[in-house]
């Protein structure tokens, strides 16, 4: 297939990844190309040049219009309108079989319906008004939606439409390799920001008496200064923003991963990546965490119960953690799911076109 993948523009699709959306998009494009598809990635120009990149903005918008200061403004809306408008001009004028939309931009749904362009939208966020309203107002047989978990699907629809399905994130187990033993320490990885709960992980590690390696970009300096830095010490250490093999090594070496979402995360990619390395997970029971961790970890409600969960999680066999990922979250299964969605969207467009022709001739 000739596939147009549209990425969101807040951060570049490049390592070290700012978060799960960037990591997912990079892996998706790479894996689709490896399967023999002709893929074009529409993303910011500072994304990974090794990808089949078509830049739609010179730089990601966080570098020029930081979300914390500019969200909800006409300036940021205009930036995205122009960039995604460029993308759609190329897509509409090109010979693409399918569009895979990984953005949160409402206008793309209007354009895909208007132009009868088969499109699969992966929903990475909760149903906020602008996006949810646009999806609801632009229902068509050639426009499908996927979520990364059953829990996330339920936040979007009480009764999901026929166009919506679950495609779990897939983990590249060749990259996230199994480690048979841990180093006796815990690890936490993600953006350092209030909704990721870094301070909760640090407090839980202190209560459990275990060392903790904290990894990730500082997304909110006030939160880091006021809530995270005071909890760091010789045993609980911040290592900065790691990417590539350095991140894989740091995760895989741990005896337990702490995951502390303070909101209902749609998936929890780092938890699945840790499991692939054989690292059990102790996590706050939010969003899809129960669905991802399954019986390979322990869940909690706050720092105190998370401290107790750490010991329970460490008792799980590392081989069982790895096996869960190969069974439930393989890269092959994810690609199969997306290819099935692509085929369904294309079939929906063809059926709609035939129906329209029949009506005209009747």
DRENKEPA-427756 format. One line per 8 residues: their letters; for each residue x, y negated, z of C-alpha. Coordinates in nm, 2 decimals. Layout:
A	X/Y/Z  ... .
This chain:
XXXXXXXX	0.00/0.00/0.00  0.10/-0.36/-0.04  0.04/-0.50/0.31  0.05/-0.86/0.43  0.12/-0.88/0.80  0.05/-1.22/0.96  0.23/-1.29/1.29  0.14/-1.54/1.55 .
XXXXXXXX	0.36/-1.85/1.56  0.43/-1.93/1.92  0.75/-1.73/1.92  0.98/-1.58/1.65  0.95/-1.22/1.55  1.31/-1.16/1.66  1.51/-1.00/1.94  1.53/-1.07/2.22 .
XXXXXXXX	1.16/-1.06/2.21  0.97/-1.31/2.42  0.70/-1.05/2.49  0.50/-0.75/2.38  0.33/-0.92/2.08  0.66/-1.00/1.92  0.80/-0.66/1.99  0.49/-0.49/1.85 .
XXXXXXXX	0.49/-0.70/1.53  0.86/-0.63/1.47  0.82/-0.26/1.52  0.50/-0.25/1.31  0.66/-0.41/1.01  0.98/-0.20/1.04  0.78/0.12/1.07  0.54/0.04/0.78 .
XXXXXXXX	0.84/-0.03/0.55  1.00/0.30/0.66  0.68/0.48/0.56  0.72/0.34/0.21  0.47/0.05/0.22  0.54/-0.28/0.04  0.52/-0.52/0.33  0.54/-0.90/0.36 .
XXXXXXXX	0.56/-1.06/0.70  0.42/-1.41/0.73  0.59/-1.56/1.03  0.81/-1.85/1.15  1.13/-1.90/0.96  1.34/-1.83/1.26  1.22/-1.47/1.27  1.45/-1.18/1.20 .
XXXXXXXX	1.59/-1.22/0.85  1.63/-0.84/0.82  1.25/-0.82/0.80  1.06/-0.87/0.47  0.99/-1.23/0.58  0.79/-1.50/0.40  0.83/-1.81/0.63  0.52/-2.02/0.68 .
XXXXXXXX	0.68/-2.27/0.93  1.04/-2.36/0.96  1.04/-2.28/1.34  0.80/-2.12/1.59  0.57/-2.38/1.75  0.70/-2.33/2.11  1.02/-2.49/1.99  0.85/-2.81/1.86 .
XXXXXXXX	0.51/-2.82/2.03  0.54/-2.63/2.36  0.21/-2.46/2.44  0.21/-2.58/2.80  0.20/-2.94/2.69  0.02/-2.92/2.35  -0.24/-2.64/2.37  -0.59/-2.77/2.29 .
XXXXXXXX	-0.45/-3.07/2.10  -0.51/-3.17/1.74  -0.13/-3.16/1.68  -0.09/-2.79/1.76  -0.41/-2.70/1.58  -0.29/-2.88/1.27  0.05/-2.71/1.29  -0.12/-2.37/1.28 .
XXXXXXXX	-0.38/-2.47/1.03  -0.11/-2.58/0.78  0.11/-2.27/0.84  -0.17/-2.02/0.82  -0.31/-2.21/0.52  0.02/-2.15/0.34  0.01/-1.78/0.43  -0.35/-1.75/0.30 .
XXXXXXXX	-0.27/-1.92/-0.02  0.01/-1.67/-0.09  -0.22/-1.38/0.02  -0.52/-1.49/-0.19  -0.30/-1.54/-0.49  -0.11/-1.22/-0.45  -0.19/-0.85/-0.51  -0.21/-0.74/-0.15 .
XXXXXXXX	-0.42/-0.43/-0.07  -0.47/-0.52/0.29  -0.41/-0.80/0.54  -0.30/-0.70/0.90  -0.38/-1.00/1.11  -0.18/-1.02/1.44  -0.27/-1.38/1.52  -0.53/-1.55/1.73 .
XXXXXXXX	-0.62/-1.81/1.47  -1.00/-1.83/1.41  -0.99/-1.97/1.05  -0.83/-1.65/0.91  -1.16/-1.47/0.97  -1.35/-1.73/0.77  -1.11/-1.71/0.48  -1.11/-1.33/0.47 .
XXXXXXXX	-1.49/-1.31/0.46  -1.51/-1.59/0.20  -1.25/-1.42/-0.03  -1.37/-1.06/0.04  -1.01/-0.98/0.14  -0.98/-0.65/0.34  -0.83/-0.74/0.68  -0.76/-0.55/1.00 .
XXXXXXXX	-0.72/-0.78/1.30  -0.53/-0.64/1.60  -0.67/-0.81/1.91  -0.39/-0.88/2.16  -0.58/-1.12/2.39  -0.90/-1.14/2.58  -1.21/-1.27/2.39  -1.16/-1.64/2.43 .
XXXXXXXX	-1.43/-1.85/2.27  -1.27/-1.97/1.95  -1.15/-1.63/1.84  -1.45/-1.43/1.96  -1.70/-1.67/1.80  -1.52/-1.65/1.47  -1.51/-1.27/1.47  -1.88/-1.26/1.56 .
XXXXXXXX	-1.97/-1.51/1.29  -1.77/-1.34/1.01  -1.88/-0.98/1.03  -1.81/-0.78/0.71  -1.75/-0.42/0.61  -1.40/-0.51/0.49  -1.30/-0.68/0.82  -1.20/-0.44/1.10 .
XXXXXXXX	-1.07/-0.50/1.45  -0.84/-0.29/1.66  -0.76/-0.31/2.03  -0.46/-0.14/2.20  -0.66/0.03/2.47  -1.01/0.15/2.56  -1.00/-0.09/2.86  -0.94/-0.39/2.63 .
XXXXXXXX	-1.21/-0.28/2.38  -1.46/-0.29/2.67  -1.37/-0.65/2.74  -1.46/-0.75/2.39  -1.78/-0.55/2.34  -2.02/-0.37/2.57  -2.12/-0.17/2.27  -1.84/-0.19/2.01 .
XXXXXXXX	-1.94/-0.24/1.65  -1.86/0.02/1.38  -1.58/-0.21/1.27  -1.39/-0.19/1.60  -1.16/0.09/1.72  -0.87/0.17/1.95  -0.51/0.21/1.82  -0.27/0.25/2.10 .
XXXXXXXX	0.06/0.09/2.08  0.33/0.33/1.96  0.67/0.37/2.11  0.98/0.44/1.91  1.12/0.73/2.11  1.43/0.74/1.90  1.52/0.40/2.04  1.37/0.45/2.39 .
XXXXXXXX	1.57/0.76/2.47  1.51/1.00/2.76  1.74/0.97/3.07  1.73/1.26/3.30  1.83/1.07/3.62  1.78/0.72/3.76  2.02/0.49/3.95  1.81/0.46/4.26 .
XXXXXXXX	1.69/0.11/4.18  1.37/-0.04/4.04  1.34/-0.26/3.73  1.10/-0.53/3.63  1.09/-0.68/3.28  0.88/-0.95/3.12  0.83/-1.32/3.09  0.88/-1.49/3.42 .
XXXXXXXX	0.55/-1.66/3.47  0.27/-1.65/3.72  0.04/-1.42/3.52  0.32/-1.16/3.51  0.36/-1.15/3.89  0.74/-1.14/3.91  0.73/-1.25/4.28  0.49/-0.97/4.37 .
XXXXXXXX	0.74/-0.72/4.23  1.02/-0.88/4.43  0.82/-0.88/4.75  0.72/-0.51/4.70  1.08/-0.41/4.64  1.18/-0.59/4.96  0.91/-0.42/5.16  1.01/-0.08/5.01 .
XXXXXXXX	1.38/-0.14/5.08  1.48/-0.08/4.72  1.70/-0.28/4.49  1.54/-0.45/4.19  1.68/-0.56/3.86  1.47/-0.85/3.71  1.49/-0.90/3.34  1.32/-1.15/3.11 .
XXXXXXXX	1.30/-1.51/2.99  1.19/-1.78/3.23  0.86/-1.90/3.08  0.77/-2.12/3.38  1.06/-2.29/3.55  0.85/-2.42/3.84  0.73/-2.06/3.92  1.09/-1.93/3.90 .
XXXXXXXX	1.23/-2.20/4.12  0.95/-2.20/4.38  0.85/-1.83/4.40  1.11/-1.61/4.23  1.45/-1.75/4.31  1.39/-1.76/4.69  1.33/-1.38/4.68  1.65/-1.30/4.50 .
XXXXXXXX	1.95/-1.16/4.70  2.23/-0.91/4.67  1.99/-0.62/4.62  1.73/-0.79/4.40  1.91/-0.96/4.11  1.80/-1.16/3.80  1.99/-1.06/3.49  1.85/-1.31/3.24 .
XXXXXXXX	1.68/-1.24/2.91  1.81/-0.91/2.76  1.73/-0.76/2.42  1.83/-0.47/2.20  2.03/-0.19/2.35  2.10/-0.39/2.67  1.73/-0.39/2.75  1.69/-0.02/2.67 .
XXXXXXXX	1.98/0.07/2.89  1.86/-0.14/3.18  1.51/0.01/3.17  1.62/0.37/3.11  1.87/0.36/3.40  1.61/0.28/3.66  1.44/0.52/3.90  1.11/0.33/3.88 .
XXXXXXXX	0.96/0.05/3.68  0.75/-0.21/3.86  0.47/-0.37/3.65  0.27/-0.65/3.81  0.02/-0.80/3.58  -0.20/-1.07/3.74  -0.45/-1.06/3.46  -0.62/-0.78/3.26 .
XXXXXXXX	-0.34/-0.70/3.01  -0.46/-0.53/2.70  -0.19/-0.27/2.71  0.14/-0.31/2.90  0.41/-0.22/2.65  0.70/-0.22/2.88  0.53/0.04/3.10  0.50/0.27/2.80 .
XXXXXXXX	0.86/0.20/2.70  0.98/0.29/3.05  0.78/0.61/3.05  0.95/0.71/2.72  1.28/0.69/2.90  1.15/0.91/3.17  1.10/0.62/3.42  0.78/0.65/3.63 .
XXXXXXXX	0.58/0.34/3.69  0.45/0.17/4.00  0.20/-0.10/3.89  -0.09/-0.32/3.99  -0.41/-0.17/3.88  -0.51/-0.43/3.62  -0.63/-0.41/3.26  -0.51/-0.10/3.07 .
XXXXXXXX	-0.24/-0.01/3.32  -0.44/0.30/3.45  -0.48/0.41/3.08  -0.11/0.37/3.01  0.04/0.51/3.32  -0.20/0.80/3.36  -0.06/1.06/3.60  0.30/0.94/3.56 .
XXXXXXXX	0.30/0.67/3.83  0.11/0.51/4.11  -0.12/0.21/4.12  -0.17/-0.06/4.38  -0.36/-0.38/4.45  -0.10/-0.61/4.60  0.26/-0.63/4.71  0.21/-0.42/5.03 .
XXXXXXXX	0.04/-0.13/4.85  0.28/-0.16/4.56  0.57/-0.10/4.81  0.41/0.22/4.91  0.33/0.31/4.55  0.70/0.29/4.46  0.79/0.60/4.67  0.50/0.80/4.52 .
XXXXXXXX	0.59/0.70/4.17  0.95/0.80/4.21  0.84/1.16/4.29  0.70/1.21/3.94  0.91/1.43/3.71  1.09/1.22/3.45  1.03/1.48/3.18  0.66/1.45/3.24 .
XXXXXXXX	0.68/1.07/3.18  0.85/1.13/2.85  0.60/1.39/2.74  0.31/1.16/2.81  0.44/0.90/2.57  0.52/1.16/2.29  0.16/1.29/2.34  -0.04/0.97/2.38 .
XXXXXXXX	0.17/0.68/2.25  0.38/0.80/1.96  0.48/0.57/1.68  0.34/0.82/1.43  0.00/0.81/1.60  -0.01/0.43/1.59  0.08/0.42/1.22  -0.18/0.69/1.14 .
XXXXXXXX	-0.44/0.48/1.32  -0.35/0.16/1.14  -0.34/0.33/0.80  -0.69/0.48/0.87  -0.81/0.13/0.95  -0.65/-0.01/0.63  -0.82/0.25/0.42  -1.16/0.18/0.59 .
XXXXXXXX	-1.13/-0.19/0.53  -1.04/-0.14/0.16  -1.33/0.11/0.12  -1.57/-0.14/0.28  -1.46/-0.41/0.04  -1.51/-0.18/-0.26  -1.85/-0.06/-0.14  -1.96/-0.42/-0.08 .
XXXXXXXX	-1.84/-0.52/-0.43  -2.04/-0.23/-0.59  -2.35/-0.33/-0.39  -2.32/-0.69/-0.50  -2.28/-0.58/-0.87  -2.59/-0.36/-0.84  -2.79/-0.65/-0.70  -2.69/-0.87/-0.99 .
XX	-2.78/-0.61/-1.25  -3.11/-0.52/-1.09 .
